[in-house]
Amino acid sequence: MTVHICLVSAQAAPNLLPALDPELKPKEVVLLISQKMRAAADALSMVFKELGIRTDLVPLEDEHSSRVIEETLLQIASEREGEEILLNLTGGTKLMALVAQQTVAQEENWRSFYVDVDTDAIVWLDKTPGKKLAEQLRLRHYLKSYGFDLSGSPERPQITHEQRNLMQTLITQIGSLEKPLTQLNWLTQQAEDKKQLKITMDTQQADSRSLEALLRHFADANLLQVSGNTISYADETARNFVKGGWLELYTYSCVADVTGEAGIRDKAAGLEVISKEGVKNEMDIAMMVRNRLFVIECKTARMDKPEAPKANDTLFKLSEICRRVGGLGAKGMLASYRPVADSERKLARALNIELVCGQDLRNLQDRIRAWISAKNQS
C-alpha cells in the first residue's frame, strides 16, 4: 500500500476520492496544510481515520515561501524513505503545487496525479493513461469531510400510490388550491403547536367548499378524517405531511425520477447535520452530483405575513447552509408552492439560488434536471 501526500484546500472531494478507490487506497495520508486550512484538514482527518487510514497533519510555517514548502516536503520524504509515495496535486495553493511537483516530486521520484472531480478520474502527470475511480463520494463522507455529522441515518423515503396521486393533484391544481391549502396549513400548524392530532375548524372554515374539497383529497390518501368541524390526523407523520411535508416528498420523488440520467450518486430527504460546535442545520433535500452538494429547500406556507418566515430570510439561510455545509461548489434551490416577488427573484440571482415557484412546480422535474446538469457549475 502507498502513502498519499495531499495539499489541502477548501474542496474535500479531490483528496477523498483516491482514498476510497480500492486500487489506490493508501495506508497513510499526509495532509500538508496552511494555517487557514487547519479546520478543513481536521475534518478530512476524521474521515480518513474512519476509513482505517493513518493520517499525519503537517503544518506549513509559511505557505508563501517556496523554501519552507520544499524543506517541509523533503522532511516528509526522509521520514518515509523506501515507501511508495503518490503526490495529489489537486488542492493547495499554486505555489505549493509548483514546488511539490517541479522540485521535490522529481527529485524523490514520486508519482503525481490530479483528480478531475467532474468525471471521477485520475490524471497522471507522467503521461500514464488515466484511471476512472471505482468508488463514488456519498453524502455521509462528504458532509463529514466538511466537519458535519448526521444526527441519524439519511432518510430515503418510499412513496405510496395514494400519496403520489395526492401530490400530483396538489401540483396540477396549484392555482385553485392555493387559498384552501393556506387554510389547511394554518390549521395543521395549530394542531402541531398544541401537540394534538386533531383541530377544530371555525364556522367559516367548515363552510368553505374549497377547503372541504381539499380535505377530501387528503382523506382519500388516509392522512386525516373529518367529522363535523373536527379534523383528525392519522398520526404525527401524517400531520407533518399535511402541513407541508408533502412538497418535500414530491420534490424527492422528482429527484428520484431523474437520478440515473442526471448522474445523481446519492440523495436523501430531511437531513439534519450538526457542526462540531453543536449547531444544527436542516436540509429538506440533499444530493450528490459530480462530487458536489445540491440542496433544495421546500416551502408551502406563505412568506408575506408578519409572523411568517420571509422569503429573503429563507434565501439567505439557504445560501449560508450551502456555503457552510457544502463548500464552494454547493448549489441551492428554493421550491415554493407560492410565487415570490421580483425583489426576491433578484436576491436569489445574486445569491446563485435557483427558484421554482408557484405554477413552475408543474415542471419541477425538468427544472431539477436542467439545474444539476448546467455546465457552469463551479
C-alpha positions in Angstrom: 0.0 0.0 0.0 1.1 3.6 -0.7 1.3 6.9 1.1 -0.7 9.8 -0.3 0.7 13.3 0.2 -2.2 15.8 -0.2 -2.3 19.5 -0.5 -5.3 20.7 1.5 -7.7 23.3 0.1 -11.4 24.2 0.7 -12.6 21.4 -1.5 -12.6 18.0 0.2 -13.6 15.7 -2.7 -10.2 15.7 -4.6 -8.4 14.3 -1.5 -11.1 11.9 -0.5 -11.9 10.2 -3.8 -8.5 8.5 -4.4 -8.5 7.2 -0.8 -11.9 5.5 -1.4 -10.6 3.6 -4.5 -9.5 0.0 -3.7 -6.5 0.2 -6.0 -5.3 3.5 -4.7 -6.3 3.3 -1.1 -3.2 4.3 1.0 -2.1 3.1 4.3 -1.3 6.7 5.3 -2.4 10.1 4.1 -0.1 13.1 4.8 -2.0 16.4 4.8 0.1 19.4 4.0 -1.8 22.4 5.4 -1.6 26.1 5.5 -2.8 27.9 8.7 -6.2 28.8 7.2 -6.8 25.2 6.1 -6.4 23.7 9.6 -10.1 23.2 10.2 -10.5 21.6 6.7 -7.6 19.3 7.4 -9.0 18.3 10.8 -12.4 17.3 9.2 -10.6 15.4 6.4 -8.5 13.6 9.0 -11.6 12.3 10.8 -13.0 10.8 7.6 -9.6 9.1 6.8 -9.4 7.6 10.3 -13.0 6.3 9.9 -11.8 4.6 6.7 -8.9 2.9 8.6 -6.2 5.2 7.1 -3.5 6.6 9.2 -3.3 10.4 8.9 -0.5 12.8 9.6 -1.2 16.6 9.6 1.9 18.6 8.6 1.5 22.4 9.0 3.4 24.8 6.8 5.0 27.6 8.8 4.9 29.9 5.7 2.8 28.7 2.7 4.1 31.7 0.8 7.8 30.6 1.0 9.0 28.1 -1.6 11.9 27.3 0.6 9.7 26.4 3.5 7.4 24.3 1.3 10.4 22.4 -0.2 12.0 21.8 3.2 8.8 20.5 4.7 8.2 18.1 1.8 11.8 16.8 1.9 11.4 16.2 5.6 8.2 14.1 4.8 10.3 12.2 2.2 13.1 11.5 4.6 10.7 10.1 7.2 9.2 7.7 4.7 12.3 6.6 2.8 11.6 3.4 0.9 7.8 3.9 0.8 5.8 4.3 -2.4 4.6 7.9 -2.4 1.8 9.4 -4.6 1.5 13.1 -4.7 -2.0 14.5 -5.1 -1.7 18.0 -6.7 -5.4 18.8 -6.8 -5.6 21.0 -3.7 -3.4 23.6 -2.0 -2.1 26.8 -3.5 -0.5 27.1 -6.9 2.9 27.7 -5.2 2.5 24.6 -3.1 1.7 22.5 -6.2 4.5 24.0 -8.3 7.2 23.4 -5.6 5.9 20.0 -4.8 5.9 18.8 -8.4 8.8 20.7 -10.0 11.4 20.2 -7.2 10.5 17.5 -4.6 8.5 15.1 -6.7 11.1 14.9 -9.4 14.0 14.7 -7.0 12.3 11.9 -5.0 10.7 10.1 -7.9 7.2 10.5 -6.6 4.3 9.8 -9.0 2.0 12.8 -9.2 -1.6 13.0 -10.1 -4.6 15.3 -10.4 -8.2 14.4 -9.7 -11.0 15.5 -12.1 -14.0 15.6 -9.7 -16.4 16.1 -12.6 -15.5 12.8 -14.2 -14.3 10.7 -11.2 -10.9 10.3 -13.0 -7.3 10.3 -12.0 -5.0 12.1 -14.4 -1.3 11.1 -14.0 1.3 13.7 -14.7 3.8 11.1 -16.1 1.5 10.5 -19.1 0.4 7.1 -17.8 -3.2 6.6 -19.0 -5.8 8.0 -16.7 -8.0 5.9 -14.5 -11.6 6.0 -13.5 -12.1 5.9 -9.8 -14.0 2.8 -8.6 -15.8 4.5 -5.7 -18.1 7.5 -5.6 -18.4 10.0 -2.9 -21.6 9.6 -0.7 -23.4 12.2 1.4 -22.2 10.9 4.7 -18.4 11.0 4.0 -18.8 14.3 2.0 -20.6 16.0 4.9 -18.1 14.7 7.5 -15.2 16.0 5.4 -16.6 19.5 6.0 -16.9 18.9 9.7 -20.6 17.9 10.0 -22.1 14.8 11.5 -25.5 13.4 10.6 -27.9 13.3 13.6 -29.3 10.0 12.2 -29.3 7.8 9.1 -30.1 9.6 5.8 -33.8 9.2 5.0 -34.7 7.8 1.6 -38.5 7.8 1.8 -40.8 5.4 0.0 -43.9 7.0 -1.6 -47.2 5.2 -1.6 -49.6 5.1 -4.6 -52.1 7.2 -2.7 -49.5 9.8 -1.7 -48.3 10.1 -5.3 -51.8 10.7 -6.6 -52.5 13.3 -3.9 -49.3 15.2 -4.6 -50.0 15.2 -8.4 -53.4 16.7 -7.7 -51.9 19.4 -5.5 -49.4 20.3 -8.2 -51.7 20.2 -11.2 -54.4 22.2 -9.4 -51.9 24.6 -7.9 -53.9 27.8 -8.8 -57.3 26.8 -7.4 -55.9 25.0 -4.3 -53.5 27.8 -3.1 -56.1 29.5 -0.8 -57.6 26.4 0.8 -54.1 25.0 1.3 -53.1 28.1 3.2 -56.1 27.5 5.5 -55.2 23.8 6.0 -51.5 24.7 6.6 -52.6 27.1 9.3 -55.0 24.7 11.0 -52.4 21.9 10.9 -49.8 24.2 12.4 -52.2 25.0 15.2 -52.6 21.3 15.9 -48.8 20.8 15.9 -48.3 23.7 18.3 -50.8 22.2 20.7 -49.2 18.8 20.3 -52.6 17.4 19.2 -53.7 15.1 16.4 -56.9 17.0 15.9 -58.1 20.5 15.3 -61.5 22.2 15.2 -62.4 24.5 12.3 -64.3 27.7 12.8 -67.7 28.1 11.1 -66.3 29.9 8.1 -63.6 27.3 7.5 -66.1 24.5 7.9 -68.4 26.1 5.4 -65.7 26.6 2.8 -66.4 24.4 -0.2 -62.8 24.7 -1.5 -61.4 23.6 1.9 -63.9 20.8 2.0 -62.8 19.6 -1.4 -59.1 19.8 -0.4 -59.7 17.9 2.8 -61.4 15.2 0.8 -58.2 14.7 -1.2 -56.2 14.2 2.0 -58.8 11.9 3.5 -58.7 9.7 0.3 -55.0 9.3 0.9 -55.7 8.1 4.5 -53.9 11.0 6.1 -56.9 12.5 8.0 -60.6 12.3 8.7 -63.2 15.0 9.0 -66.1 14.6 11.5 -68.3 17.7 11.7 -66.0 20.6 12.3 -63.1 18.5 13.5 -60.0 17.4 11.5 -58.3 14.3 12.9 -54.8 13.3 11.6 -53.9 9.7 11.3 -50.6 10.2 13.2 -47.7 12.7 13.6 -46.2 11.6 10.3 -49.5 12.3 8.5 -49.8 15.7 10.3 -46.4 16.7 9.1 -47.2 15.5 5.6 -50.4 17.7 5.6 -48.6 20.7 7.0 -46.2 20.9 4.0 -44.1 17.7 4.2 -45.9 16.6 1.0 -43.9 19.1 -1.1 -40.6 17.8 0.3 -41.7 14.3 -0.6 -42.9 15.4 -4.0 -39.6 17.1 -4.7 -37.7 14.0 -3.5 -39.8 11.9 -6.0 -38.8 14.3 -8.8 -35.1 13.9 -7.8 -35.5 10.1 -7.7 -37.1 10.0 -11.1 -34.1 11.7 -12.7 -31.4 10.1 -10.6 -30.0 7.8 -13.3 -30.0 10.1 -16.3 -28.8 13.1 -14.3 -25.9 11.2 -12.6 -27.1 11.7 -9.0 -24.9 9.5 -6.8 -26.6 9.8 -3.5 -29.8 11.6 -2.2 -31.7 12.0 1.0 -34.6 13.9 2.5 -35.0 15.6 5.8 -31.3 15.7 6.7 -30.2 17.2 9.9 -26.4 17.9 10.2 -24.6 19.0 13.2 -21.4 21.1 13.2 -18.6 20.4 15.7 -19.9 23.4 17.7 -23.2 21.6 18.0 -25.1 23.9 15.6 -27.9 22.1 13.7 -28.7 22.7 10.1 -31.6 21.1 8.3 -31.8 20.3 4.6 -35.1 19.2 3.1 -33.4 17.5 0.1 -29.7 16.9 -0.4 -28.0 15.1 -3.2 -24.5 14.4 -4.6 -23.9 15.3 -8.2 -20.3 15.4 -9.7 -19.0 15.2 -6.2 -20.8 18.4 -5.2 -23.6 19.0 -2.8 -27.0 20.2 -4.2 -29.6 21.4 -1.6 -33.3 22.0 -2.1 -35.5 23.9 0.4 -39.2 23.3 0.1 -41.9 25.8 1.3 -45.7 25.6 1.1 -46.5 28.3 3.6 -47.0 32.0 2.8 -43.9 34.1 3.3 -45.5 37.5 3.1 -47.3 37.6 6.5 -45.7 39.4 9.5 -45.5 36.2 11.6 -44.2 34.0 8.7 -40.6 33.4 7.7 -39.7 35.9 5.0 -38.6 34.7 1.5 -35.5 36.9 1.9 -34.6 35.2 5.2 -35.2 31.8 3.6 -32.9 32.6 0.7 -30.1 33.9 2.9 -30.4 30.9 5.1 -30.2 28.5 2.2 -27.2 30.3 0.7 -25.4 30.1 4.1 -26.2 26.4 4.5 -24.8 25.7 1.1 -21.6 27.7 1.9 -21.0 26.3 5.3 -22.1 22.7 4.8 -21.2 22.0 1.2 -18.1 24.1 0.3 -17.5 26.3 -2.7 -19.2 24.0 -5.2 -22.5 23.6 -3.4 -25.7 24.8 -5.0 -29.2 25.7 -3.6 -32.7 25.7 -4.9 -35.9 27.0 -3.4 -39.1 25.2 -4.4 -42.1 27.2 -3.2 -45.8 26.5 -3.6 -46.4 30.2 -3.8 -44.9 32.8 -6.1 -42.2 35.2 -4.8 -41.8 38.9 -5.5 -39.5 40.4 -8.2 -37.2 41.7 -5.5 -36.8 38.2 -4.1 -36.1 36.8 -7.5 -33.3 39.4 -7.9 -31.9 38.4 -4.5 -32.0 34.7 -5.5 -30.0 35.5 -8.6 -27.4 37.4 -6.6 -27.1 34.5 -4.2 -27.0 32.0 -7.0 -30.1 30.3 -5.7 -32.4 28.6 -8.3 -36.1 29.4 -7.9 -39.0 27.1 -8.8 -42.2 28.8 -7.5 -45.9 28.6 -8.0 -47.0 27.3 -11.4 -43.4 26.5 -12.2 -43.7 23.5 -9.9 -45.6 21.7 -12.6 -42.2 21.4 -14.4 -40.2 20.7 -11.3 -38.6 17.5 -12.6 -37.4 19.2 -15.8 -36.1 22.2 -13.8 -34.1 19.9 -11.4 -32.7 18.0 -14.4 -31.6 21.3 -16.1 -30.2 22.8 -12.8 -28.0 19.9 -11.9 -26.7 19.3 -15.5 -25.8 23.0 -16.1 -22.3 23.4 -17.4 -21.4 26.5 -15.4 -21.1 24.7 -12.0 -18.0 25.9 -10.2 
